[in-house]
């Protein structure tokens, strides 16, 4: 949601939020959430007045590919390509439900229809433990079944991204995931853009999930 600077304080933001929430009520959506800029205190005040409260930061992290490569170690997990004509969407949905509380089949179909994006399932031995999408050096969304696997899953995605010709590798990492943040800093990634998750109630296990971007949680 954006309001032109010269029209802010005219009540437009309130009207937009009210319309969005009316649509949510009509669709039976109990959770309202968004990612906003940490420095946008005016918008945060507006969201708080509408019952959306700060939960935790989400950091944009990045590293030049040539600096990442020397820090990579042997991957504990492995990636298998997601093929659009042979995908077990129910398995992906189970991972999504465990991580963020909802099935995201439409999102998977959208991402797999994008020729610039590659999707993978993440495996520990014979077990599928998560999935990840990588596009132009950007990692996300990434989800795993257990929080203790997120650092290894992220490191595995970094190893794949480092094999591309993209000059910069990036991701959005929730502050709720200490292992993922540590893995990012251990691989030389720097915090480049701090953001904030706000919602009307806590939801999901954000220790197991890395979003794609603020508009595509």
Backbone as a ProteinNet text record, in pm:
[ID]
protein_1_A
[PRIMARY]
XXXXXXXXXXXXXXXXXXXXXXXXXXXXXXXXXXXXXXXXXXXXXXXXXXXXXXXXXXXXXXXXXXXXXXXXXXXXXXXXXXXXXXXXXXXXXXXXXXXXXXXXXXXXXXXXXXXXXXXXXXXXXXXXXXXXXXXXXXXXXXXXXXXXXXXXXXXXXXXXXXXXXXXXXXXXXXXXXXXXXXXXXXXXXXXXXXXXXXXXXXXXXXXXXXXXXXXXX
[TERTIARY]
84.3	0	88	61.9	137.6	40.9	71	-5.1	93.6	60.9	149.4	179.7	305.2	344	255.7	211.7	130.7	-13.9	-52	-189	-192.6	-76.4	-75	-141.3	-192	-266.7	-404.4	-450.2	-585.1	-684.2	-639.9	-728.5	-734	-651.8	-654.8	-605.2	-499	-446.7	-550.4	-625.7	-732	-835.9	-873	-973.6	-922	-796.2	-739.1	-733.5	-688.9	-681.8	-820.4	-918.8	-1055.3	-1109.2	-1079.7	-1126.2	-1054.9	-924.4	-849.3	-901.5	-928.5	-978.4	-1120.4	-1201.4	-1335.4	-1326.3	-1230.8	-1210	-1163.2	-1073.6	-1026.8	-1142.5	-1230.9	-1347.1	-1436	-1454.9	-1539.7	-1482.1	-1348	-1283.8	-1254.1	-1290.4	-1269.6	-1124	-1043.1	-900.6	-880.5	-842.7	-829.5	-698.8	-596.6	-464.6	-440.6	-402.7	-365.5	-219.5	-138.1	5.6	65.8	177.1	250.6	394.5	479.4	618.5	637.1	686.6	704.5	846.7	881.5	1014.5	1026.7	1139.2	1156.7	1159	1200.8	1211.6	1081	978.6	852.8	761.6	794.3	720.5	577.3	552	414.9	324.5	370.1	290.3	273.5	378.9	367.8	261.4	255.1	151	13.1	-2.6	-130.7	-167.4	-69.4	-98.7	-133.6	-64.1	-92.8	-235.2	-277.6	-415.1	-517.5	-477.6	-568.2	-541.3	-467.3	-450.4	-335.9	-247.1	-128.4	-9.9	54.1	160.1	293.9	405.1	537.8	566.7	621.3	655.4	806.9	877	1021.9	1074.6	1205.1	1262.8	1287.5	1293.6	1335.4	1444.1	1559.2	1674.6	1701.4	1717.3	1772.1	1922.6	1976.4	2120.6	2175.9	2300.6	2361.3	2512.4	2572.4	2717.7	2760.1	2871.3	2923.5	2958.4	2927.1	2948.2	3094.3	3186.3	3326.7	3374.7	3305.6	3339.7	3273.6	3161.9	3089.6	3161.4	3209.5	3263.4	3368.6	3466.5	3569.5	3515.9	3396.6	3342.2	3253.4	3229.5	3138	3203.7	3126.8	3171.8	3085.8	3120.6	3042.4	2900.5	2802.7	2662.3	2620	2547	2491.1	2366.2	2300	2175.8	2196.8	2098	2109.8	1980.1	1992.2	1878.4	1838.1	1706.2	1653.2	1558.1	1572.5	1494.7	1345.9	1264.9	1120.2	1079.2	1016.2	970.9	820.7	775.9	636.6	537.7	578.6	485.4	488.4	569.8	578.6	603.5	512.5	531.5	427.1	473.4	382.6	341.4	238.3	197.4	150.2	97.1	53	171.6	285.9	406.1	456.7	456.2	495.2	398.5	269.2	168.7	191.2	230.8	256.9	373.6	476.1	589.9	544.5	464.1	415.3	329	242.3	154.9	237.9	342	424.9	505.2	540.2	624.2	543.6	442.4	368.7	220.4	174.2	36.4	-65.7	-24.4	-119.5	-56.1	-141	-94.4	-70.2	31	64.7	77.6	-16.2	-6.4	-6.4	-90.9	-95.7	38.1	104.2	234.5	337.6	332.7	426.3	403.1	277.1	247.8	296	278.7	324.6	476.5	547.7	694.4	748.2	687.1	735.5	702.3	608.2	576.3	664.8	752.6	844.8	975.2	1007.9	1125.3	1256.5	1254.1	1377.3	1401	1307.3	1314.9	1329.8	1417.4	1433.2	1390.9	1313.5	1266.9	1330.3	1352.2	1415.9	1350.2	1342.8	1316.8	1451.3	1448.7	1570.5	1563.6	1671.2	1668.1	1780.9	1746.1	1842.5	1832.9	1930.6	1918.5	1804	1712.2	1596	1474.1	1487.7	1372.3	1370.2	1252.7	1233.6	1205.1	1293.1	1280.9	1244.7	1233.4	1198.4	1203.9	1196.2	1207.6	1270.4	1317.6	1375.3	1360.8	1345.3	1345.2	1462.4	1525.6	1641	1621.4	1634.3	1615.3	1716.2	1798.8	1897.4	1981.4	2020.5	2103.1	2027.2	1895.1	1814.9	1751.7	1766.8	1715.9	1585.3	1482.3	1355.5	1236.2	1122.7	1107.8	1182	1214.4	1277.1	1201.6	1164.3	1092.9	1144.6	1153.2	1195.4	1096.8	1097	1003.9	1042.2	1174.9	1221.2	1318.1	1307.4	1396.7	1543.8	1576.2	1717.1	1782.1	1702.7	1757	1773.4	1725.4	1721.1	1861.1	1956.8	2091.2	2156.1	2140.4	2196.5	2126.3	1994.3	1918.6	1961.9	1979.9	2022.3	2163.3	2252	2388.6	2390.4	2302.7	2294.2	2246.5	2147.7	2099.7	2208.5	2285.4	2396.4	2498.9	2526.7	2623.2	2576.9	2447.7	2396.1	2403.1	2357.6	2356.1	2496.9	2596.7	2735.1	2787.8	2720.9	2764.6	2710.9	2620.5	2565.9	2659.9	2623.5	2705.3	2651.4	2558.9	2503.7	2610.2	2630.5	2737.4	2708.3	2578.6	2540.9	2442.2	2460	2369.6	2295.7	2163.1	2084.6	1971.7	1912	1798.1	1734.9	1611.7	1546.2	1547.1	1603.7	1618.7	1545.4	1448.2	1376.1	1465	1446.8	1517.7	1476.9	1362.9	1317.1	1396.8	1481.3	1559	1706.2	1748.2	1888.5	1983.2	1951.2	2043.3	2061.9	1953	1964.3	2045.7	2025.2	2103.8	2251.9	2280.5	2420.5	2483.3	2405.3	2456.9	2485.9	2398.8	2420	2549.5	2569.3	2689.8	2815	2803	2917.3	2962.6	2870.4	2903.4	2935.2	2959.1	3001.9	2891.3	2764.8	2654.3	2635.5	2604.2	2584.9	2438.7	2395.7	2259.2	2252	2163.6	2156.5	2026.9	1921.4	1793	1706.1	1683.3	1601.1	1451.9	1372.1	1227	1161.8	1028	957	829.2	808.8	682.8	583.3	463.5	354.7	233.4	159.8	41.8	-56.3	-180.1	-280.7	-266.6	-183.7	-154.2	-33.1	38.9	151.1	101.4	181.4	144.3	269.8	260.9	369.6	492.2	586.7	714.9	821.9	851.8	942.3	1088.8	1111.6	1244.5	1268.5	1162	1171.2	1145.9	1132.5	1086.3	1160.5	1205.3	1263.5	1173.5	1116.4	1025	1101	1028.6	1089.2	1116.2	1015	1027.8	907.1	901.9	790.5	653.9	647.4	518.7	479.2	566.8	542	589.8	515.2	557.4	548.1
-118.7	0	123.9	212.7	337.6	453.9	565.5	689	798.2	872.4	977.7	1076.1	1120.3	1209.1	1331.8	1389.1	1511.2	1484.5	1355.8	1319.8	1246.6	1231	1168.8	1260.8	1203.9	1275.9	1319.1	1267.1	1296.7	1184.6	1084.1	973	863.9	876.2	774.9	640.8	642.9	518.2	443.5	515.7	452.5	387	455.1	399.1	273.6	277.3	160.6	40.4	63.8	-46.5	-101	-12.7	-58.1	-143.6	-103.4	-182.6	-317.8	-316.1	-442.3	-536.6	-482.6	-565.8	-615.3	-534.4	-579.4	-697.6	-691.1	-803	-926.3	-906.6	-1019	-1083.3	-1000.8	-1054.5	-1134.5	-1083	-1151.3	-1287.2	-1295.8	-1421.1	-1510	-1466.3	-1546.9	-1558.6	-1454.5	-1456.6	-1400.1	-1482.1	-1433.5	-1361.2	-1382.3	-1323.7	-1210.9	-1094.1	-981	-949.3	-943.8	-924.1	-848.8	-781.3	-710.6	-690.9	-656.3	-620.7	-476.4	-393.3	-252.2	-209.6	-87.7	-34.6	-1.5	-33.2	-3.8	146.2	224.8	369.5	442.5	370.9	436.2	442.3	532.4	537.3	585.8	669.7	717.3	601	517.9	402.5	303.2	282.2	189.1	234.6	365.3	416.1	389.3	405.1	377.4	230.7	141.5	-1.3	-41.1	15.6	-16.1	25.4	141.6	186.1	90.1	15.1	-82.7	-224.4	-237.2	-366.6	-450.9	-394.9	-467.6	-423.1	-517.6	-482.8	-541.2	-473.1	-523	-658.6	-749.7	-884.1	-906	-879.7	-895.9	-833.1	-800.3	-745.2	-853.2	-811.1	-896.4	-820.5	-884.6	-815.9	-860.2	-763.6	-791.4	-807	-919.8	-944.5	-974.5	-937.2	-964.1	-974.6	-1033.5	-1049.9	-1062.6	-1001	-1025.7	-1173.3	-1227.8	-1371.5	-1410.9	-1325.4	-1362.9	-1366.4	-1295.6	-1303	-1422.7	-1467.6	-1580	-1712.2	-1732.5	-1862.4	-1917.8	-1838.8	-1896.1	-1940	-1894.3	-1927.6	-2051.9	-2105.3	-2218.2	-2347.3	-2428.9	-2561.9	-2666.9	-2790.4	-2898.7	-2896.4	-2907.7	-2900.1	-3026.5	-3006.3	-3119.7	-3172.9	-3088.7	-3125.4	-3119.7	-3166.1	-3159.5	-3103.6	-3047.6	-2990.6	-3080.2	-3090.3	-3158.7	-3063.8	-3050	-2953	-2985.6	-2880.7	-2894.4	-2881.9	-2984.7	-2982.8	-2959.7	-2861.2	-2817.1	-2928.1	-3028	-3133.6	-3253.6	-3247.9	-3362.8	-3315.2	-3232.9	-3173.8	-3227.5	-3268.5	-3313.3	-3189.9	-3119.7	-2996.1	-3020.8	-3140.1	-3168.8	-3173.7	-3220	-3224.4	-3082.7	-2997.1	-2857.9	-2787.6	-2818.3	-2756.9	-2795.2	-2919.4	-2962.8	-2886.5	-2859.2	-2780.7	-2638.5	-2579.7	-2443.3	-2432.6	-2529.2	-2526	-2532	-2613.8	-2624.1	-2497	-2424.7	-2305.8	-2178.2	-2154	-2027.3	-2044.8	-2168.5	-2191.2	-2198.7	-2181.7	-2188.4	-2261.2	-2319.5	-2378.9	-2267.2	-2285.6	-2179.7	-2237.1	-2323.4	-2389.3	-2289	-2185.4	-2085.9	-2014.3	-1988.3	-1923.3	-2012.6	-2142.1	-2234.6	-2239.2	-2243.8	-2247.6	-2119.3	-2008.2	-1881	-1880.2	-1919.9	-1917.4	-2014.7	-2131.2	-2230.8	-2193	-2098.4	-2049.1	-1933.8	-1889.8	-1780.2	-1837.5	-1805.9	-1865.8	-1821.4	-1712.7	-1663.7	-1723.9	-1805.8	-1861.1	-2012.5	-2065.1	-2209	-2253.8	-2360.8	-2414.5	-2549	-2577.8	-2702.3	-2754.7	-2885	-2945.3	-2967.3	-2963.4	-2979.1	-3113.9	-3191.9	-3329.4	-3356.6	-3430.2	-3486.1	-3637.6	-3696.6	-3838.3	-3858.2	-3947.3	-3974.2	-3891.4	-3806.3	-3729.5	-3589.6	-3549.8	-3412.2	-3326	-3230.6	-3151.6	-3005.7	-2967	-2828.3	-2796.8	-2668.8	-2624	-2485.3	-2445.8	-2312.5	-2270.3	-2139.6	-2081.6	-1983.6	-1980.5	-1893	-1823.8	-1691.3	-1613.7	-1500.2	-1498.9	-1393	-1367.6	-1475.1	-1463.5	-1437.8	-1419.5	-1394.8	-1525.4	-1554.8	-1678.5	-1650	-1727.3	-1714	-1722.4	-1773.5	-1820.6	-1952.2	-1972.8	-2096.4	-2141.2	-2267.2	-2321	-2459.9	-2491.3	-2624	-2675.6	-2805.2	-2866.5	-2840.5	-2821.9	-2804.5	-2687	-2603.8	-2488.7	-2526.5	-2646.9	-2684.6	-2713.2	-2713.9	-2738.8	-2611.3	-2498.6	-2378.8	-2328.6	-2339.5	-2291.6	-2377	-2509.3	-2598.2	-2578.7	-2558.7	-2537.1	-2406.8	-2302.5	-2173.7	-2184.3	-2252	-2269.3	-2347.6	-2447.2	-2524.3	-2436.6	-2350.2	-2257.3	-2158	-2111.9	-2021.3	-2088.8	-2215.7	-2288.9	-2297.1	-2321.1	-2326.3	-2188.3	-2085.1	-1950	-1904.3	-1949.1	-1909.7	-1969	-2072.6	-2134.4	-2061.9	-1966.1	-1889.9	-1774.6	-1698.4	-1583.3	-1452.5	-1460.4	-1339.3	-1274.2	-1143.5	-1079.7	-1067.8	-1068.4	-1049.8	-1157.1	-1211.4	-1310.5	-1244.5	-1261.1	-1190.5	-1278.2	-1233.1	-1302.6	-1210.9	-1242.4	-1178.3	-1278.3	-1238.5	-1330	-1273.4	-1347.3	-1298.8	-1292.9	-1188.7	-1180.1	-1289.5	-1354.7	-1465.3	-1592.2	-1594.5	-1713.9	-1688.1	-1714.2	-1693.2	-1779.4	-1907.7	-1987.9	-1932.1	-1884.3	-1830.4	-1702	-1616.5	-1493.3	-1523.4	-1622	-1658.3	-1715.8	-1798.3	-1853.9	-1742.3	-1641	-1528.8	-1455.1	-1422.4	-1348	-1434.6	-1564.4	-1654.6	-1662.7	-1639.4	-1643.5	-1504.4	-1410.3	-1278.4	-1187.2	-1224.4	-1141.2	-1023.6	-910	-790.1	-747.1	-686.9	-634.6	-507.9	-508.3	-393.6	-316.1	-380	-310.9	-373.1	-302.6	-358.6	-331.7	-435.9	-423.2	-481.6	-478	-515.5	-589.7	-705.8	-779	-727.9	-693.8	-651.1	-738.5	-773.3	-857.9	-836.9	-884	-870.6	-978.4	-1080.3	-1182.5	-1262.3	-1325.6	-1409.6	-1524.6	-1564.3	-1677.5	-1738.1	-1865.8	-1934.1	-1954.6	-2028.7	-2053.5	-1987.2	-1861.3	-1784.9	-1820.4	-1917.7	-1976	-2076.4	-2110.1	-2212.2	-2155.9	-2024.4	-1967.3	-1838.9	-1824.5	-1701.9	-1653.1	-1531.9	-1483.7	-1445.2	-1426.5	-1385.5	-1235	-1158.3	-1011.9	-958.4	-829.8	-776.3	-794.1	-792.4	-806.6	-949.6	-1043	-1183.7	-1263.5	-1252.4	-1320.8	-1471.4
0	0	0	-94.2	-102.3	-124.6	-62.8	-81.7	-123.2	-228.7	-277.7	-165	-153.9	-42.9	-27.9	-140.7	-130.4	-91.8	-81.2	-39.8	93.2	156.2	287.5	389.6	496.4	601.1	553.6	437.7	388.6	419.3	495.5	529.3	424.1	319.2	212.6	263.7	346.5	401.2	482.6	564.6	643.6	553.9	446.4	356.4	287	243.8	177.2	270.2	394.4	490.9	520.4	539.2	566.1	451.8	328.1	213.4	208.9	236.8	237.2	345.1	463.9	573	545	477.5	440.7	345.1	252.5	160.8	236.9	335.3	416.8	492.4	548.1	619.8	525.2	404.7	307	269.2	264.2	227	347.4	466.7	586.2	626.7	598.3	632.4	772.3	870.2	1008.2	1036.5	953.4	977.1	878.8	930.6	846.1	875.2	773.8	795.2	678.1	705.1	600.2	644.9	549	576.5	533.4	623	594	626.4	589.1	617.6	766	825.6	968.1	994.5	896.9	917.5	889.2	843.8	808.5	931.2	1024.2	1150	1131.9	1031.5	1008.7	970.3	875.9	834.5	948	1026.2	1138.6	1237.4	1262.4	1350.4	1294.2	1162.9	1097.3	1113.2	1089.8	1100.4	1243.7	1340.3	1480.6	1516.2	1468.2	1495.3	1437.3	1334.7	1273.8	1324.5	1434.5	1498.8	1449.3	1365.9	1320.9	1404.9	1472.9	1567.3	1522.2	1554.9	1516.5	1579.9	1499.3	1548.5	1553.7	1443.9	1440.8	1311.8	1308.1	1185.6	1081.3	957.4	846.7	772.2	755	699.3	555.1	467.9	335.9	353.7	309.9	321.6	183.1	160.7	30	42.9	-59.4	-63.3	-209.7	-248.7	-384.2	-400.3	-516.6	-538	-520.1	-562.7	-551.3	-406.9	-316.4	-174.6	-106.3	-163.7	-104.2	-129.8	-251.5	-291.1	-195.8	-148.5	-59.8	76.5	114.1	246.1	243.7	126.5	115.6	160.9	233	276.1	206.5	224.2	165	220.5	132.8	174.1	247.6	359	433.5	366.3	287.6	220.7	69.8	-5	-150.4	-210.6	-330.2	-400.6	-517.2	-538.7	-656.4	-726.3	-856.7	-932.4	-929	-912	-920.1	-1066.1	-1119.3	-1257.7	-1259.5	-1336.9	-1333.7	-1365.5	-1445.5	-1485.2	-1391.5	-1285.4	-1193.9	-1051.6	-1001.6	-869.7	-772.3	-655.7	-549.6	-469.6	-518.1	-452.3	-309	-283.5	-147.8	-52	-100.2	-16.3	11.2	-91.4	-71.7	22.4	8.9	95.6	241	266.2	403.5	464	382.4	430.8	461.5	372.7	393.8	518.8	539.7	657	784.6	784.9	904.6	927.9	819.8	832.9	855.5	772.6	782.5	809.2	820.1	862.4	751.3	625.6	514.3	396.7	312.6	187.6	86.5	0.5	-95.5	-236.2	-274.8	-405	-519.8	-510	-617.8	-631.7	-520	-524.7	-593.1	-563.5	-627.4	-778.6	-818.7	-961.7	-1030.2	-961.6	-1017.6	-1034.2	-929.8	-935	-1039.7	-1049.4	-1144.4	-1288.3	-1305.7	-1439.1	-1482.6	-1393.8	-1423.5	-1477.5	-1600.9	-1664.5	-1601.3	-1523.1	-1460.4	-1322.2	-1276	-1140.6	-1145.4	-1061.2	-1049.6	-910.4	-905.9	-779.2	-750	-621.1	-579.5	-452.1	-440.2	-310.2	-242.1	-108.7	-28.5	41.6	33.3	84.6	182.9	288.7	382.8	366.4	300.8	267.4	171.1	204.3	118.9	156.6	258	307.5	247.7	197.6	151.4	273.8	301.3	424.1	396.9	269.9	242.2	94.5	62.3	-76.4	-77.9	-196.3	-212.8	-358.9	-379.4	-514.2	-524.3	-640.8	-663.6	-798.2	-797.8	-919.8	-924.1	-1028.2	-1048.9	-923.5	-857.2	-737.9	-609.3	-617.7	-496.8	-450.5	-322.5	-262.6	-189.9	-220.6	-150.8	-245.9	-194.4	-57.3	-33.1	93.7	140	263.7	266.4	382.7	415	542.5	587.4	691.9	709.5	804.1	948.8	974.3	1112.1	1118.9	1224.1	1236.7	1243.2	1293.7	1306.1	1171.3	1063.6	931	849	899.6	815.4	780	872.7	841.6	732.6	742	639.9	505.8	509.7	386	319.4	399.8	345.9	287.7	357.6	308.6	177.3	165.2	41.8	-73.3	-45.2	-148.4	-187.9	-90.5	-120.6	-211.6	-185.7	-268.3	-413.1	-432.5	-569.3	-633.7	-561.6	-617.5	-655.2	-578.9	-605.9	-735.7	-787.9	-912.7	-1035.6	-1015.2	-1126.8	-1160.9	-1264.5	-1302.4	-1246.2	-1150	-1089.3	-1000.9	-1013.3	-936.1	-787.7	-748.9	-609	-567.7	-448.1	-391.6	-275	-270.1	-168.7	-116.8	-5.3	55.2	158.5	198.2	311.9	427.5	539.9	653.2	774.9	830.6	948.7	1071.7	1152	1278.5	1374	1348	1431.9	1408.7	1305.5	1274.2	1303.6	1426.3	1462.4	1378.1	1351.9	1270.5	1129	1067.6	932.5	931.8	1032.4	1041.4	1062.5	1147.3	1169.9	1043.2	971.9	846.8	747.1	742.5	651	684.1	811.5	849.7	836.9	866.7	850.6	704.7	611.2	469	413.6	501.9	458.4	411.1	433.6	389.4	485.4	430.6	511.3	509.2	620.9	628.4	544.5	444.8	354.4	365.9	416.5	421.9	530.7	641.9	749.3	726.9	747.9	734.4	859.2	864	985.4	949.5	1011.2	995	1097.7	1050.6	1138.9	1109.9	1214.8	1195.8	1309.6	1288.8	1393.6	1500.8	1473.1	1573.8	1526.6	1618.9	1575.7	1488.9	1392.3	1306.5	1246.6	1214.2	1147.3	1235	1179.9	1244.7	1158.9	1189	1104.5	1130.1	1216.3	1225.7	1114.7	1039.8	935.2	796.4	785.5	658.6	625.3	501.8	448.5	336.2	347.4	241.8	116.2	8.7	-118.4	-119.7	-80	-71.6	3.7	35.7	115.6	50.2	-81.9	-147.5	-175.3	-142.6	-171.5	-51.9	58.8	180.8	166.5
[MASK]
+++++++++++++++++++++++++++++++++++++++++++++++++++++++++++++++++++++++++++++++++++++++++++++++++++++++++++++++++++++++++++++++++++++++++++++++++++++++++++++++++++++++++++++++++++++++++++++++++++++++++++++++++++++++++

